[in-house]
Each structure stands twice: as structure tokens, then as C-alpha cells.
């Protein structure tokens, strides 16, 4: 599984059926806080399966890895 580039635009959706900030279904209407967090924070949950991801933050970006869906980078 290769790295997946994730857009950092705050207007984008998480890219899957689940929110990448809170792990709840993306169809839930109450995600304004998650949208605001997305501007500054790396994803914490896999948008494909809602599993908690292993996140590594460094001065030039971040890497988030899901055990099922691989790695995403900034």
C-alpha cells in the first residue's frame, strides 16, 4: 500500500464515509468543529473505516497510517 496524498483544503470532505477528525459517519450534519480542526490538525481517523490512525507530525508535514488502508501524507 502506497502513500495517499490528502488535500488540506478545509472545504473538502474527509474523502470517505467517515469523518477523519472524529470518526463518526460523515453523513452526520454536526461537523463544523471537525471542519475547523481540519485546517490545523492531521486526520486522526481513517475516512474509509473509522479506525484510529497512527499519526506522525514533523516540521514539514504529517503522516497518518491506517492498519487496513495504508498511509496518507500532507
Buried (B, 14 or more C-beta within 10 A) or exposed (E): EEEBEBEEEEEEEBBBEBBBBBBBEBEEEEBEEBBEBBEEBBBBBBBBBBBEBEBEEEEEEBBBBBEEBBBBBB
